[in-house]
Amino acid sequence: MIGLIIIGDEILSGRRQDKHLSKAIELLGERGMALSWARYVGDDPERITEEVRHALTSGDVVFSFGGIGATPDDCTRACAGQAAGRPLVLHPQARELILQRSQEMAEEAGQAFDPGAPDILQRLQMGFFPEGATILPNPYNRIPGFTLEGRVHFMPGFPVMAWPMMAWALDHLHRDLHGLGRKREKAIVVYGGIESLLTPLMVSIEARFAPVKVFSLPSVDHPVHGRHIELGVKGPAEMVEAAFEDLQTGLSQFGASTGPITVRN
């Protein structure tokens, strides 16, 4: 399964709107993969540690966004170390990448580069990862994220950095999972439908066509269809067609009034 941990008080308070969830779904979908779960967490070390511990023990591929900077509210690196039971150590490759970036910034500003300057030492804090972590490359400014157990990935909260990092991990570390989450959805509009009356039909289709799932999305004030239910099936493409045919047959037996059919791959 694929999961997300999205970290930051600013998201929970509404000061910033999360964009990671929709983009992660897009990146996964482009590779025939699907998101299984997502969790939002504030800048609470205890809660972050709990979520990272779950990620490490779950066996899932997990992408964590946010909290790996060097300011006091960036506690994800320390929480990951605590969850993994490992000390934080300065990763040698991260050190070199951060120093290279710092030197570039000094040159761009026309300043002398001093690797022992207080601001450089502070920036190097971003290279302290749990012992045994591997580098997750950052094509935007080369200051890396990190990976634990080859499947739990920690990235900055900045979309311009995090999204290419996630894409890199999917293409270089999880190519074997590409295509495994590819599913099809097929749905039909049922005018004036009542979910309680349609539930036995839904249960019957799920029982006969497992692992196909039936979904029901009611609407009371749609500008085109008015009061209706979007009733459909989703699952492996080869099974969806047969399940949808049975769904249509059942609706016909109910005498239901139906509308457009939509298909999503």
C-alpha positions in Angstrom: 0.0 0.0 0.0 1.0 3.6 -0.5 0.5 6.2 2.3 1.2 9.9 2.9 2.0 11.8 6.1 1.5 15.6 5.7 3.0 17.6 8.5 2.5 21.2 9.6 0.4 23.3 12.0 -0.1 25.8 9.2 -2.1 23.2 7.3 -4.3 22.2 10.2 -4.9 25.9 11.1 -5.8 26.8 7.5 -3.0 29.3 7.1 -1.9 27.2 4.1 -3.9 24.9 1.9 -2.5 21.4 1.4 -1.6 20.7 -2.2 0.4 17.5 -1.6 -2.6 15.1 -1.5 -3.9 15.9 -4.9 -0.4 16.0 -6.5 0.6 12.7 -4.9 -2.6 11.1 -6.3 -1.7 12.5 -9.7 1.9 11.3 -9.6 0.8 7.8 -8.5 -1.9 7.7 -11.1 0.5 8.5 -13.9 2.4 5.3 -12.9 -0.6 3.0 -12.5 -0.4 3.3 -8.7 -3.0 4.2 -6.1 -3.0 5.9 -2.8 -4.2 3.8 0.1 -4.2 6.3 3.0 -3.2 9.8 4.1 -2.8 11.4 7.5 -2.4 15.1 8.5 -0.3 15.9 11.6 0.6 19.1 13.3 4.0 20.0 14.6 3.6 17.7 17.6 6.7 15.6 18.1 4.8 12.8 19.9 2.2 12.5 17.2 4.8 12.7 14.4 6.9 10.0 16.1 3.8 7.8 16.4 3.0 8.2 12.7 6.5 7.5 11.6 6.7 4.4 13.8 3.5 3.2 12.2 5.0 3.8 8.7 8.1 1.9 9.6 6.3 -1.1 10.9 3.4 -1.2 8.4 5.4 -2.4 5.4 3.8 0.3 3.3 5.6 2.7 1.0 5.2 6.1 2.7 5.9 9.7 1.7 6.3 12.2 4.5 6.0 15.9 3.6 7.4 18.7 5.8 9.4 19.3 9.0 12.9 18.4 7.8 14.3 21.9 7.9 16.5 23.4 10.6 14.2 25.7 12.5 12.8 24.9 15.9 9.4 23.7 14.5 11.1 21.3 12.2 11.1 18.1 14.3 10.5 15.4 11.7 14.1 14.3 11.5 14.4 13.9 15.3 11.0 12.1 15.4 12.1 9.7 12.7 15.2 8.9 14.6 13.2 8.3 17.8 10.7 6.1 15.9 13.5 4.1 14.3 15.5 3.8 17.6 18.5 5.4 15.9 20.7 8.5 16.7 20.8 11.4 14.3 24.2 11.6 12.5 25.5 14.0 9.9 25.2 12.0 6.6 28.5 12.5 4.7 26.8 12.9 1.3 24.3 15.3 2.7 27.1 17.3 4.3 28.8 17.7 0.9 25.6 18.7 -0.9 24.7 21.3 1.7 28.2 22.8 1.7 28.1 22.9 -2.1 24.8 24.7 -2.1 26.0 27.1 0.7 29.1 27.9 -1.4 27.0 28.7 -4.4 24.8 31.0 -2.4 27.8 32.8 -1.0 29.2 33.3 -4.5 25.9 34.5 -5.9 25.8 37.1 -3.1 29.4 38.1 -3.7 30.5 36.9 -0.3 33.4 34.8 1.0 32.5 31.3 1.8 33.3 30.1 5.3 32.2 26.5 6.1 32.6 27.2 9.8 30.3 30.2 9.9 27.4 29.9 12.3 24.8 30.1 9.5 26.5 27.3 7.6 26.7 25.1 10.7 23.0 25.7 11.3 22.3 24.8 7.7 24.2 21.5 8.2 21.6 20.5 10.7 19.5 19.6 7.7 21.9 16.8 7.0 21.5 15.0 10.3 19.4 11.9 9.6 18.7 8.7 11.5 21.8 6.5 11.3 21.6 4.2 8.3 19.3 6.5 6.3 19.9 6.9 2.6 19.8 10.1 0.6 16.7 11.2 -1.3 17.9 13.7 -4.0 16.5 17.2 -4.3 16.8 18.5 -7.8 15.7 22.0 -6.8 18.6 23.0 -4.6 20.4 19.7 -3.8 19.7 19.8 -0.1 18.4 16.3 0.3 15.7 14.4 2.1 16.2 10.9 3.3 14.8 7.4 3.2 14.5 4.7 5.9 14.1 1.0 5.2 14.1 1.8 1.5 10.4 2.7 1.5 9.7 5.5 4.0 10.7 8.8 2.4 11.1 12.2 4.1 10.8 15.3 2.0 10.5 19.1 2.6 7.1 20.7 2.7 7.9 22.9 -0.3 6.0 21.5 -3.4 8.7 22.7 -5.8 11.2 20.4 -4.0 8.9 17.6 -2.7 7.1 16.7 -5.8 10.2 16.0 -8.0 11.6 14.1 -5.0 8.6 11.9 -4.8 8.6 11.3 -8.6 12.3 10.3 -8.4 11.6 7.8 -5.6 8.7 6.3 -7.5 10.7 5.9 -10.7 14.0 4.8 -9.1 13.1 2.9 -6.0 9.5 1.6 -6.7 9.4 0.9 -10.4 8.3 -2.7 -9.5 5.0 -1.3 -8.2 4.1 0.6 -11.4 0.8 -0.6 -12.8 -0.1 -2.6 -9.8 -2.8 -0.1 -8.6 -4.4 0.4 -12.0 -8.1 0.2 -11.7 -11.3 1.1 -13.6 -14.4 2.8 -12.4 -17.7 2.7 -14.3 -20.7 4.6 -13.0 -24.3 5.5 -14.0 -26.6 8.3 -12.8 -29.7 7.0 -11.1 -32.4 9.7 -10.9 -34.3 10.0 -7.6 -32.5 6.9 -6.3 -32.8 5.9 -2.7 -29.7 4.3 -1.3 -31.5 2.1 1.2 -33.5 0.4 -1.6 -30.4 -0.1 -3.7 -28.2 -1.5 -0.9 -29.2 -5.2 -1.4 -28.2 -4.9 -5.1 -24.9 -3.3 -4.1 -24.1 -6.0 -1.5 -25.0 -8.8 -4.0 -22.6 -7.4 -6.6 -19.7 -7.1 -4.2 -20.3 -10.6 -3.0 -20.3 -12.1 -6.5 -17.6 -10.0 -8.1 -15.0 -9.6 -5.3 -12.6 -7.7 -5.2 -14.8 -5.2 -7.2 -16.3 -2.5 -4.9 -19.6 -0.7 -5.4 -19.8 3.0 -4.6 -22.7 5.3 -4.2 -22.4 9.1 -4.4 -25.7 10.8 -3.6 -26.5 14.4 -4.6 -29.6 16.5 -3.7 -29.0 19.7 -5.7 -26.9 19.0 -8.7 -27.3 21.8 -11.3 -27.9 19.3 -14.2 -29.2 16.1 -12.7 -31.0 17.4 -9.7 -31.5 14.8 -6.9 -29.7 11.6 -8.0 -27.2 8.9 -7.1 -24.0 8.2 -9.0 -23.9 4.5 -8.6 -20.9 2.6 -9.9 -18.3 -0.2 -9.5 -14.5 0.0 -9.3 -11.8 -2.6 -9.4 -9.7 -4.7 -11.8 -10.6 -3.6 -15.3 -11.3 -7.2 -16.5 -14.0 -7.6 -13.8 -15.6 -4.2 -13.8 -17.4 -4.7 -17.1 -19.2 -7.8 -15.9 -20.1 -6.2 -12.5 -21.4 -3.1 -14.2 -23.6 -5.2 -16.6 -25.1 -6.9 -13.5 -25.6 -3.5 -11.9 -27.5 -2.2 -14.9 -29.6 -5.3 -15.0 -30.5 -4.9 -11.3 -31.4 -1.2 -11.9 -33.6 -2.2 -14.8 -35.5 -4.7 -12.6 -36.0 -1.9 -10.1 -37.5 0.2 -12.8 -34.9 2.9 -12.1 -34.6 5.9 -14.2 -31.0 6.2 -15.3 -28.8 8.8 -17.1 -25.2 9.2 -18.4 -22.5 6.6 -17.9 -19.0 7.6 -17.0 -15.8 5.6 -17.1 -12.5 6.4 -15.3 -9.3 4.4 -15.8 
